[in-house]
Amino acid sequence: MNDVESGPAVHQSLPSPSTRRRRRAGAALIAGSGVFFTAEFVAAAAWSDPPYSYTHHFISNLGVHGPTTAFGQFMYSPLAWVMNTGFVLFGLITLVGAVALGPLPGLRRLLAVATATMLAAGGVLLGFFPGSGETPEGGAPDFHGIGAFLAFIGGNVLAILLGGSHGRLGFPRGLGRALVAAGIVGLVSIPAYLAVLDSGAGVLIGLVERGVVYPFLIGFIVLGAALRKRGVTDDEVRR
């Protein structure tokens, strides 16, 4: 008798498909940024002579085995393959997370998927075309540079779009505002990065570049954790 009565209660306590989907999306967002930070840490730790500097060296230097010199920086990354694999996996996993999110209005979902695709394409280009600073032969495109700016713009705009959709996605307004702020900080940091790069001085250029990417990377981890903690139902979203 008790077993029969407990059946519906157990069934009702199970998360809905939409809740499970949001939790999977949250896990992917955490994993994507986690892959980036892990690959960066491992590759940087292996670069010991001289030590890699997070404030001076470009992020992309970690994907250049070398030894070579470009943009006034010595590049020698013994575990370059780790960073390049991290670039690719980070972009693709984040795309999976963005696609799994919902429900969003048609245009906003289209924009979110488009910017996540930009980010993923950027990660793939960064991984397959390391930034050695060598001029492409025969007027070939600078695929590494293209990849960097696809990732810069795609990641920050995606953070703004997701932050502005906090109501639909079921996470707190404060987190939504923080995501929007993170995206704006990243976008504003792009011209600052270009200015330091163009100056040739290279002062703290690694730190400025991380000002472009770290805000949205951290934002995705926090968003993913919020989605994992509280997966809202379709009825809650429609209210």
C-alpha positions in Angstrom: 0.0 0.0 0.0 2.7 2.4 0.9 4.8 1.5 -2.1 1.8 2.2 -4.4 1.1 5.6 -2.8 4.8 6.7 -3.0 5.0 6.0 -6.7 3.4 9.3 -7.9 5.4 11.4 -5.4 8.7 9.9 -6.6 7.7 10.5 -10.2 6.8 14.1 -9.4 10.1 14.7 -7.7 12.1 13.8 -10.9 13.4 16.8 -12.8 11.6 17.6 -16.1 13.4 17.2 -19.4 13.9 21.0 -19.7 15.4 21.1 -16.2 17.8 18.3 -17.1 18.7 20.1 -20.3 19.6 23.3 -18.4 21.7 21.3 -16.0 23.6 19.7 -18.8 24.1 23.1 -20.4 25.4 24.4 -17.1 27.8 21.5 -16.9 29.1 22.2 -20.4 29.7 25.9 -19.6 31.7 25.0 -16.5 33.6 22.4 -18.4 34.4 24.6 -21.4 36.0 27.4 -19.3 37.5 24.8 -17.0 39.3 23.2 -19.9 40.7 26.6 -20.9 42.1 27.4 -17.5 43.5 23.9 -16.9 45.3 23.9 -20.3 46.6 27.3 -19.7 47.9 26.4 -16.2 49.5 23.1 -17.3 51.2 24.7 -20.4 52.4 27.7 -18.4 53.8 25.5 -15.6 55.9 23.6 -18.2 57.4 26.8 -19.6 60.1 27.2 -17.0 63.2 28.6 -18.6 62.5 31.5 -18.4 59.2 31.3 -16.5 56.0 32.1 -18.3 54.5 35.4 -17.2 50.7 35.9 -17.1 51.1 39.7 -17.2 53.8 39.9 -19.9 53.3 37.0 -22.3 50.4 36.6 -24.8 48.1 33.7 -24.1 48.7 32.4 -27.6 52.4 32.0 -26.7 51.5 28.9 -24.8 50.5 27.2 -28.1 53.8 27.9 -29.8 56.4 25.2 -29.3 59.3 27.3 -30.7 61.8 28.4 -29.7 61.1 31.6 -31.7 60.8 35.3 -31.1 57.9 37.4 -32.2 56.4 40.8 -31.2 59.4 41.2 -29.0 58.6 38.1 -27.0 60.6 34.8 -26.7 58.2 31.9 -27.3 59.0 28.4 -26.1 56.1 26.2 -24.9 57.2 22.6 -24.3 53.5 21.6 -23.9 52.1 23.7 -26.8 49.9 20.8 -27.8 48.1 21.0 -24.4 47.2 24.7 -24.9 46.2 24.1 -28.6 44.0 21.2 -27.6 42.5 23.3 -24.9 41.6 26.1 -27.3 39.7 23.7 -29.5 37.9 21.8 -26.8 37.0 25.0 -24.9 35.3 26.5 -28.0 33.4 23.3 -28.9 32.2 22.5 -25.4 31.0 26.0 -24.8 29.1 25.8 -28.1 27.4 22.6 -26.9 26.4 24.4 -23.6 25.0 27.4 -25.5 23.0 25.3 -27.9 21.5 23.3 -25.0 20.2 26.4 -23.2 16.6 27.3 -23.6 14.0 28.4 -23.9 14.9 31.7 -25.5 12.9 33.8 -28.0 13.7 33.0 -31.6 15.9 35.9 -32.4 17.8 35.9 -29.1 18.4 32.2 -29.4 19.6 32.6 -32.9 22.0 35.3 -31.8 23.2 33.2 -28.8 24.0 30.2 -31.0 25.6 32.5 -33.7 28.0 34.1 -31.1 28.7 30.7 -29.5 29.6 29.5 -33.0 31.9 32.4 -33.5 33.6 31.5 -30.2 33.9 27.9 -31.2 35.3 28.7 -34.6 37.8 31.1 -33.0 38.9 28.4 -30.6 39.4 25.9 -33.5 41.5 28.4 -35.5 43.6 29.3 -32.5 44.3 25.6 -31.9 45.2 24.7 -35.4 47.1 27.9 -36.3 49.4 28.7 -33.4 50.4 32.4 -33.1 54.1 32.2 -33.9 54.0 35.7 -35.3 55.3 34.5 -38.7 53.8 36.4 -41.7 51.6 34.1 -43.8 53.1 33.3 -47.1 51.6 34.4 -50.4 49.2 36.8 -48.8 47.4 34.0 -46.9 45.0 35.1 -44.2 46.2 35.4 -40.6 44.0 32.6 -39.3 45.3 32.8 -35.8 44.5 36.5 -35.6 41.1 35.9 -37.1 40.5 33.2 -34.5 41.5 35.4 -31.7 39.1 38.1 -32.6 36.2 35.7 -33.3 36.8 34.3 -29.8 37.1 37.8 -28.2 33.9 39.1 -29.7 31.9 35.9 -29.7 32.6 35.2 -26.0 31.9 38.7 -24.7 28.7 39.2 -26.8 27.5 35.8 -25.7 28.0 36.7 -22.1 25.9 39.9 -22.6 23.1 38.0 -24.4 22.9 35.3 -21.7 23.0 37.9 -18.9 20.2 39.8 -20.5 18.1 36.5 -20.7 18.3 35.8 -17.0 14.5 35.7 -16.6 14.1 33.2 -19.4 16.9 31.0 -18.2 15.9 31.1 -14.6 18.9 32.5 -12.8 19.1 35.6 -10.5 19.0 39.1 -11.9 22.2 40.0 -10.1 24.0 37.3 -11.9 22.5 38.5 -15.2 23.8 42.0 -14.6 27.2 40.6 -13.6 27.4 38.7 -16.9 26.4 41.8 -18.9 29.1 43.8 -17.0 31.7 41.0 -17.7 30.9 41.2 -21.4 31.2 44.9 -21.5 34.5 44.9 -19.7 35.8 42.3 -22.2 34.7 44.4 -25.2 36.1 47.6 -23.8 39.4 45.8 -23.2 39.8 44.9 -26.9 40.7 48.4 -28.0 43.0 48.7 -25.0 44.7 45.5 -26.0 45.1 46.7 -29.6 46.5 50.0 -28.4 49.2 48.3 -26.3 50.0 45.9 -29.2 50.3 48.8 -31.7 52.5 50.8 -29.3 55.2 48.1 -29.5 56.0 48.6 -25.8 54.3 45.4 -24.7 53.8 46.7 -21.2 51.5 44.3 -19.3 50.1 43.1 -22.6 49.4 39.7 -21.2 47.4 41.2 -18.4 45.4 43.4 -20.8 44.7 40.4 -23.1 43.4 38.5 -20.1 41.1 41.4 -19.4 39.4 40.5 -22.7 38.9 36.8 -22.0 38.9 36.1 -18.3 35.6 38.0 -17.5 33.5 36.0 -19.8 35.3 32.7 -18.9 34.6 33.3 -15.2 31.1 34.4 -16.0 30.4 31.1 -17.8 31.6 29.1 -14.9 29.4 31.1 -12.4 26.4 30.8 -14.8 27.0 27.1 -15.2 27.0 26.6 -11.5 23.8 28.6 -11.1 22.1 26.5 -13.8 23.3 23.3 -12.2 22.0 24.4 -8.8 18.6 25.6 -9.9 17.1 24.1 -13.1 13.8 25.8 -13.6 10.8 24.2 -15.1 8.9 25.2 -18.2 6.0 26.5 -16.1 8.3 28.7 -14.1 9.9 30.2 -17.3 6.5 31.0 -18.8 5.4 33.1 -15.8 
